[in-house]
Amino acid sequence: MAVTNAQLRDLLNRPRGLNEGTITEYVTVRTNEVNKRARGTQYLATDSPDKVSDALKDDAVKMLVCADCLSVLIDTYVSTVPENDRGEQDRRFKEQMKVFQERGAIALKLIAEAAGSAYSEYQTSTQLT
């Protein structure tokens, strides 16, 4: 997978106050999460069209990391911007964060085993599956 800091900065319109290290750590964490949730090939043929592509995984990582980075920006914005400019930026960041969170959730559903298979998960009084 090849999610870069530059791609994420471009998606976020190159905000100031966001460290490269922060982005790199979030990419690492979210890449592990996406890889864990992605449909495996244990039930699918290697040439199956239902196999999760690296592009789908990259998209999920990008959306999730963008939401994480916007959360960091909202939390740290107070120290970098004068108070009279803060309100408008906070609203913009929060709206962007909602969009990225929704897109991230959709991307995770697309790659997850439950959304891509014929199996369902349910709970009975005798068995948890």
VOMILO-10310 format. One record per residue (C-alpha): x, y, z; residue in one letter. Coordinates in steps of 0.5 Angstrom, whole numbers, plus 500, padded with zeros to 3 digits. Layout:
VOMILO-10310
[site [X; Y; Z]; 'A']
...
This chain:
VOMILO-10310
[site [500; 500; 500]; 'M']
[site [503; 507; 498]; 'A']
[site [499; 512; 502]; 'V']
[site [504; 518; 503]; 'T']
[site [504; 524; 507]; 'N']
[site [503; 529; 501]; 'A']
[site [497; 525; 499]; 'Q']
[site [494; 527; 505]; 'L']
[site [496; 534; 506]; 'R']
[site [493; 535; 499]; 'D']
[site [486; 532; 501]; 'L']
[site [486; 537; 507]; 'L']
[site [488; 543; 503]; 'N']
[site [495; 543; 506]; 'R']
[site [493; 545; 513]; 'P']
[site [499; 549; 517]; 'R']
[site [500; 546; 524]; 'G']
[site [500; 539; 522]; 'L']
[site [507; 535; 523]; 'N']
[site [509; 529; 519]; 'E']
[site [510; 525; 524]; 'G']
[site [503; 525; 526]; 'T']
[site [501; 523; 519]; 'I']
[site [506; 518; 519]; 'T']
[site [504; 515; 526]; 'E']
[site [496; 515; 524]; 'Y']
[site [498; 512; 517]; 'V']
[site [501; 506; 520]; 'T']
[site [496; 505; 525]; 'V']
[site [490; 505; 520]; 'R']
[site [494; 501; 515]; 'T']
[site [494; 496; 520]; 'N']
[site [487; 496; 522]; 'E']
[site [485; 496; 515]; 'V']
[site [489; 490; 513]; 'N']
[site [486; 487; 519]; 'K']
[site [479; 488; 517]; 'R']
[site [480; 487; 510]; 'A']
[site [477; 481; 507]; 'R']
[site [482; 475; 506]; 'G']
[site [483; 470; 500]; 'T']
[site [482; 464; 505]; 'Q']
[site [475; 463; 502]; 'Y']
[site [476; 467; 495]; 'L']
[site [479; 465; 489]; 'A']
[site [486; 469; 488]; 'T']
[site [483; 472; 481]; 'D']
[site [476; 473; 485]; 'S']
[site [473; 480; 483]; 'P']
[site [471; 480; 490]; 'D']
[site [478; 480; 493]; 'K']
[site [480; 487; 496]; 'V']
[site [484; 491; 492]; 'S']
[site [490; 495; 494]; 'D']
[site [487; 501; 492]; 'A']
[site [481; 500; 496]; 'L']
[site [485; 499; 502]; 'K']
[site [489; 506; 500]; 'D']
[site [482; 509; 500]; 'D']
[site [480; 507; 507]; 'A']
[site [487; 509; 510]; 'V']
[site [486; 516; 507]; 'K']
[site [479; 517; 509]; 'M']
[site [481; 515; 516]; 'L']
[site [487; 518; 517]; 'V']
[site [484; 525; 514]; 'C']
[site [479; 524; 520]; 'A']
[site [484; 523; 525]; 'D']
[site [488; 529; 523]; 'C']
[site [482; 534; 523]; 'L']
[site [481; 531; 530]; 'S']
[site [488; 533; 531]; 'V']
[site [488; 540; 528]; 'L']
[site [481; 542; 532]; 'I']
[site [484; 540; 538]; 'D']
[site [491; 544; 537]; 'T']
[site [488; 550; 533]; 'Y']
[site [487; 554; 539]; 'V']
[site [495; 555; 540]; 'S']
[site [496; 557; 532]; 'T']
[site [490; 562; 530]; 'V']
[site [488; 568; 533]; 'P']
[site [481; 568; 537]; 'E']
[site [477; 572; 532]; 'N']
[site [479; 567; 526]; 'D']
[site [478; 561; 530]; 'R']
[site [470; 560; 530]; 'G']
[site [470; 560; 522]; 'E']
[site [476; 555; 521]; 'Q']
[site [473; 550; 527]; 'D']
[site [466; 550; 523]; 'R']
[site [470; 548; 517]; 'R']
[site [474; 543; 520]; 'F']
[site [468; 540; 523]; 'K']
[site [464; 539; 517]; 'E']
[site [470; 536; 513]; 'Q']
[site [471; 531; 519]; 'M']
[site [464; 529; 518]; 'K']
[site [465; 528; 511]; 'V']
[site [472; 524; 512]; 'F']
[site [469; 520; 518]; 'Q']
[site [463; 518; 513]; 'E']
[site [467; 516; 507]; 'R']
[site [472; 512; 512]; 'G']
[site [466; 508; 515]; 'A']
[site [463; 507; 508]; 'I']
[site [470; 505; 505]; 'A']
[site [471; 500; 511]; 'L']
[site [464; 497; 510]; 'K']
[site [467; 496; 503]; 'L']
[site [473; 492; 505]; 'I']
[site [470; 488; 511]; 'A']
[site [468; 481; 511]; 'E']
[site [461; 482; 513]; 'A']
[site [460; 487; 507]; 'A']
[site [463; 483; 502]; 'G']
[site [460; 476; 503]; 'S']
[site [454; 472; 504]; 'A']
[site [455; 470; 511]; 'Y']
[site [451; 474; 517]; 'S']
[site [453; 475; 524]; 'E']
[site [448; 474; 529]; 'Y']
[site [447; 472; 536]; 'Q']
[site [443; 466; 540]; 'T']
[site [442; 464; 547]; 'S']
[site [447; 458; 546]; 'T']
[site [452; 461; 541]; 'Q']
[site [456; 467; 539]; 'L']
[site [458; 468; 532]; 'T']
